Each structure stands twice: as structure tokens, then as C-alpha cells.
């Protein structure tokens, strides 16, 4: 089985409070984009989960793909089944676009089928949230208005424009952003209708810019070309465009020191589209 593992954007990110356990209450709209890693899964009967290639600085035991697979081991139809998983990486790490969470969710979805675990998407999402707050949105596979720590999801249908996604040459540490004393933590909650009609802002933007001069420089450059926004708590910035041509035109102007992509917003995850096709083909057999 080969599946795409897409990135996501936070179209806005409001922090509405902080819980006693330290986690932050938030509101956001998650939307997928068609920029994806690719994961290939081969069933083995060695009772082993093997991941290739090795990622520098990331031990296998800390890899979210491996952790996701370990969570499903008790549910396998055959206790001897394992998996060889190959990751073709495209999404930048530390960009705030959910690459690691997406990979974990894709592993949960794929192995649930290959190992015939029989778990529902909601059960997989419940497992996923123990791996990371963004994993459930990738498991469920629909654009969503999210609350709580990001796990309370309501399906929405925002516009699907073309985006110019820009990645400065830095890695933003989420923990540093959420522990900054200047981070806004009391933005008033809004309703879904307000979010879809009027949008919002990212409460983390100013703190990320303060700690990361590269993001600040890229933001100041990008806002000359439109309504520049930060996604999540990472380094990536984006602007939406009505058409691909305008997005490509600005992309050609991006300084070579930054990575840039033109991508399309998606309200259904490309992972689920490919998985549903795989399931249909195997049922037909």
C-alpha cells in the first residue's frame, strides 16, 4: 500500500486559555494541502516494524511512524504480522504544517487495514491524540474547526484556494513558543460562522517572529504580496490566491534562500482518497 501523507495549514490560530496541566485551549481551522510525503507499506511476517530510511538525529524509537505502529500491535489479526515502511520525505520539519503528525496518522490508517485491526476512525483518532495533538485531524481526514487542544473537531468547508507556502531556513521549537510569557492566551472564543466568514489571526505570530529573525524577515517580505499568515507554531508562512497563475508569479519572486511551493487547499485528505481507492480495489478482488 502506498499513501500520500499531506501537510495542513492552520487558517487561523486563537489561544483562548491555558489548562491546569499546561496545555493550551485553542480554536483553529485545519485545512489540508496537496503537498505530501509518501509512505509505502509492505506486510511482513517477521513480527517487526522496520522504517527506512533512517532520519539523522531521530532514533527509530522516537519516530512517530514507529510509535503509531506500536500502538496497533495488540489489534493485529495475526500476531506474526509486521511491516516494512518506507518514507519519502517532502514536507519540511519544524514548519508548522504537521508533517510528523500526518505521517503518524497515515501509518495508523494503513496498518489498520493491512493488519486487519478493524478499528474505527474515531478509535484511531483517540490513539492518535496520545502521539500528538494534530494527529486526530489527519486520521479523520476532513477540514475542521477545532477546539480543545485541537482534538474537538467539527467538519467545515472553507474555500479551497491556491496557496503560496514559504519556509524560511529555520526550525521553530513549539515548546519555546508556548512557554513564552508574552504569548497571548486570552483571545475571546468565536463561533464557526465567524471563523468561516471573517477568519482570524495567529496568536503565535509575534512570538515566533521575535524568536526567529528568519521568520520575521520572510513575513515582512511576504506581506508585500498579500495577507501573509503563519501556520501553527512553525516556520511556514502562506498567502492564498484565487488562481494558480498569480501564486506561481509571486513564487518566482521568492528569494532563493527560502523554500517555496504552490499548493491547493483540500477539504478531504489525499490520504483518505487514496486509502478508499485501495480498499475498493481489494474488496473487488
C-alpha positions as CSV (number, residue, x, y, z in Angstrom):
1,X,0.0,0.0,0.0
2,X,1.3,3.4,-0.9
3,X,-0.4,6.5,0.5
4,X,0.2,10.3,0.4
5,X,0.7,12.0,3.7
6,X,-0.3,15.6,3.4
7,X,0.5,18.8,5.1
8,X,-2.1,21.0,6.8
9,X,-2.5,24.7,7.3
10,X,-4.0,26.5,10.3
11,X,-6.1,29.1,8.6
12,X,-6.0,31.0,11.9
13,X,-5.0,30.0,15.5
14,X,-6.5,31.6,18.5
15,X,-5.3,30.7,22.0
16,X,-8.3,31.1,24.3
17,X,-6.9,29.9,27.6
18,X,-4.5,27.5,29.4
19,X,-5.4,24.5,31.4
20,X,-4.0,23.5,34.8
21,X,-2.0,20.7,33.1
22,X,-0.2,23.3,31.0
23,X,-1.8,22.6,27.7
24,X,-3.4,25.5,25.8
25,X,-7.0,25.8,24.8
26,X,-7.3,26.9,21.2
27,X,-9.6,27.5,18.2
28,X,-8.4,26.9,14.7
29,X,-9.5,25.8,11.2
30,X,-7.4,22.9,9.8
31,X,-7.3,22.5,6.1
32,X,-5.1,20.1,4.1
33,X,-2.9,21.0,1.2
34,X,-1.8,18.8,-1.7
35,X,1.8,18.9,-0.6
36,X,2.6,15.4,0.7
37,X,5.1,13.0,1.9
38,X,4.7,9.4,0.6
39,X,4.6,6.3,2.7
40,X,4.9,2.8,1.3
41,X,3.9,-0.2,3.4
42,X,4.8,-3.8,2.9
43,X,3.3,-6.5,5.1
44,X,5.9,-8.9,6.6
45,X,5.5,-12.0,8.8
46,X,8.6,-11.3,11.0
47,X,6.7,-9.5,13.8
48,X,8.9,-6.5,13.1
49,X,8.3,-2.9,12.2
50,X,11.1,-1.5,10.1
51,X,11.3,2.0,8.8
52,X,13.5,3.3,6.0
53,X,15.4,5.5,5.5
54,X,17.0,6.4,8.8
55,X,16.4,10.1,9.7
56,X,19.5,11.8,11.0
57,X,19.1,12.9,14.7
58,X,15.8,10.9,15.1
59,X,16.2,7.5,16.7
60,X,13.7,4.9,15.4
61,X,12.0,4.6,18.8
62,X,11.2,8.4,18.7
63,X,9.8,8.3,15.2
64,X,6.1,8.9,15.3
65,X,5.5,6.4,12.5
66,X,7.1,3.7,14.6
67,X,5.2,4.8,17.7
68,X,1.9,4.7,15.8
69,X,2.7,1.2,14.6
70,X,3.5,0.1,18.2
71,X,0.1,1.3,19.3
72,X,-1.7,-1.1,16.8
73,X,0.3,-4.2,17.6
74,X,-2.2,-5.6,20.1
75,X,-5.0,-5.3,17.5
76,X,-3.4,-7.3,14.7
77,X,-5.4,-10.2,13.3
78,X,-2.2,-12.2,13.0
79,X,0.4,-11.7,15.8
80,X,3.2,-12.5,13.5
81,X,2.5,-9.7,11.1
82,X,4.9,-6.7,11.0
83,X,5.5,-4.0,8.4
84,X,8.3,-2.5,6.3
85,X,7.6,1.2,6.0
86,X,9.4,3.5,3.6
87,X,9.1,7.3,3.9
88,X,9.7,9.6,1.0
89,X,10.1,12.9,2.7
90,X,9.0,16.2,1.1
91,X,7.5,18.2,4.0
92,X,9.9,20.3,5.9
93,X,10.4,19.5,9.6
94,X,9.6,22.3,12.1
95,X,7.5,24.1,9.6
96,X,4.2,24.0,11.5
97,X,2.5,22.1,8.7
98,X,2.1,18.8,10.6
99,X,4.4,16.5,8.8
100,X,5.2,14.2,11.7
101,X,1.6,14.1,12.8
102,X,0.5,13.4,9.3
103,X,3.0,10.5,9.0
104,X,1.7,9.0,12.2
105,X,-1.9,9.2,11.1
106,X,-1.1,7.7,7.7
107,X,0.6,4.8,9.5
108,X,-2.4,4.3,11.7
109,X,-4.8,4.3,8.8
110,X,-2.7,2.0,6.6
111,X,-1.8,-0.6,9.2
112,X,-5.4,-0.7,10.5
113,X,-6.2,-2.1,7.0
114,X,-3.1,-4.2,6.4
115,X,-3.1,-5.8,9.8
116,X,-7.0,-6.1,9.7
117,X,-7.3,-4.4,13.1
118,X,-10.9,-3.4,12.4
119,X,-10.7,-0.1,14.4
120,X,-12.9,2.9,13.6
121,X,-11.5,6.2,12.6
122,X,-12.6,7.6,16.0
123,X,-10.7,4.9,17.8
124,X,-7.7,5.6,15.7
125,X,-8.0,9.3,16.4
126,X,-8.2,8.5,20.2
127,X,-5.0,6.6,19.8
128,X,-3.5,9.4,17.7
129,X,-4.0,12.1,20.2
130,X,-1.7,10.3,22.6
131,X,1.0,10.8,19.9
132,X,0.3,14.4,19.1
133,X,-2.5,17.0,19.3
134,X,-2.6,17.3,15.4
135,X,-2.8,13.5,14.7
136,X,-6.6,13.3,15.0
137,X,-7.3,15.8,12.2
138,X,-5.2,13.7,9.8
139,X,-6.9,10.5,11.0
140,X,-10.4,11.9,10.5
141,X,-9.4,13.4,7.1
142,X,-11.8,16.3,6.8
143,X,-11.2,20.1,7.1
144,X,-12.3,21.1,10.5
145,X,-13.0,23.8,13.0
146,X,-11.0,22.6,16.1
147,X,-11.2,23.4,19.8
148,X,-9.8,22.0,23.0
149,X,-6.1,21.2,22.4
150,X,-7.1,20.5,18.7
151,X,-8.9,17.3,19.2
152,X,-12.5,18.5,19.2
153,X,-13.3,18.6,15.5
154,X,-16.3,19.8,13.5
155,X,-16.3,19.4,9.8
156,X,-16.3,22.6,7.7
157,X,-16.0,23.5,4.1
158,X,-13.7,26.6,3.7
159,X,-12.8,27.9,0.3
160,X,-10.0,25.8,-1.5
161,X,-7.7,28.5,-3.0
162,X,-4.2,28.1,-4.2
163,X,-1.6,28.8,-1.6
164,X,1.9,30.1,-1.8
165,X,3.7,28.3,1.1
166,X,7.1,29.7,2.2
167,X,9.6,28.1,4.5
168,X,12.4,30.2,6.0
169,X,15.6,28.4,6.7
170,X,15.0,27.8,10.4
171,X,13.3,25.3,12.7
172,X,10.8,26.6,15.2
173,X,10.5,24.9,18.6
174,X,6.9,24.6,19.7
175,X,7.8,24.4,23.3
176,X,9.7,27.7,23.2
177,X,6.6,29.4,21.7
178,X,4.1,28.0,24.1
179,X,6.2,28.9,27.2
180,X,6.9,32.5,26.2
181,X,5.4,34.8,28.8
182,X,4.3,37.3,26.1
183,X,2.2,34.8,24.2
184,X,-1.5,35.9,24.1
185,X,-3.6,33.3,26.0
186,X,-6.9,35.1,26.4
187,X,-8.3,35.6,22.8
188,X,-12.2,35.6,23.1
189,X,-13.7,32.4,21.6
190,X,-15.5,32.8,18.3
191,X,-18.3,30.9,16.5
192,X,-17.7,28.7,13.4
193,X,-19.7,31.1,11.3
194,X,-17.5,34.0,12.3
195,X,-14.3,32.0,11.6
196,X,-15.5,31.0,8.1
197,X,-16.7,34.4,7.1
198,X,-14.2,36.8,8.8
199,X,-11.3,34.5,9.5
200,X,-8.9,35.3,12.3
201,X,-5.2,35.7,13.2
202,X,-2.4,33.6,14.6
203,X,-1.7,34.4,18.2
204,X,1.7,32.8,17.9
205,X,2.9,35.0,15.0
206,X,4.6,37.8,17.0
207,X,6.3,35.4,19.4
208,X,7.6,33.2,16.5
209,X,8.9,36.4,14.8
210,X,10.6,37.5,18.0
211,X,12.5,34.3,18.5
212,X,13.2,33.6,14.8
213,X,14.6,36.6,12.8
214,X,14.4,34.5,9.6
215,X,10.6,34.1,10.0
216,X,10.4,37.9,10.7
217,X,12.3,38.7,7.5
218,X,10.2,36.3,5.4
219,X,6.9,37.6,6.9
220,X,7.8,41.2,6.1
221,X,8.7,40.2,2.6
222,X,5.6,38.1,2.0
223,X,3.1,40.6,3.3
224,X,4.1,42.9,0.5
225,X,2.3,40.4,-1.8
226,X,-0.9,39.8,0.2
227,X,-2.4,38.8,3.6
228,X,0.6,36.8,4.9
229,X,-0.2,34.3,7.7
230,X,1.8,31.9,9.9
231,X,0.6,28.3,10.2
232,X,0.6,26.6,13.5
233,X,3.7,27.3,15.7
234,X,6.2,26.5,13.0
235,X,8.2,28.5,10.5
236,X,6.0,28.3,7.4
237,X,4.1,31.3,6.1
238,X,1.4,31.4,3.5
239,X,-0.8,33.6,1.3
240,X,-3.9,32.4,-0.6
241,X,-4.6,33.3,-4.2
242,X,-7.7,33.0,-6.4
243,X,-5.7,31.2,-9.1
244,X,-2.6,29.2,-9.7
245,X,-1.1,31.7,-12.1
246,X,-0.9,34.5,-9.5
247,X,0.6,32.2,-6.9
248,X,3.2,31.0,-9.4
249,X,4.0,34.6,-10.3
250,X,4.8,35.5,-6.7
251,X,6.7,32.2,-6.1
252,X,9.1,33.2,-8.9
253,X,10.0,36.3,-6.9
254,X,10.8,34.4,-3.6
255,X,14.5,34.8,-2.7
256,X,16.4,31.6,-3.3
257,X,17.4,31.2,0.4
258,X,13.8,30.2,1.2
259,X,11.8,27.1,0.1
260,X,8.5,27.8,-1.6
261,X,5.7,25.7,-3.0
262,X,2.4,26.4,-4.8
263,X,-0.3,24.1,-3.5
264,X,-4.0,23.6,-3.5
265,X,-6.3,23.6,-0.4
266,X,-8.2,20.4,0.1
267,X,-11.2,19.8,2.4
268,X,-10.7,16.0,2.2
269,X,-7.3,14.5,3.0
270,X,-5.5,13.0,0.0
271,X,-4.6,10.1,2.3
272,X,-8.3,9.1,2.6
273,X,-8.9,9.4,-1.1
274,X,-6.1,7.0,-1.9
275,X,-7.0,4.7,1.0
276,X,-10.6,4.5,-0.1
277,X,-9.5,3.6,-3.6
278,X,-7.2,0.9,-2.2
279,X,-10.0,-0.6,-0.1
280,X,-12.3,-0.6,-3.1
281,X,-9.8,-2.4,-5.3
282,X,-9.2,-5.0,-2.7
283,X,-12.8,-5.6,-2.0
284,X,-13.4,-6.1,-5.7
285,X,-10.8,-8.8,-5.7
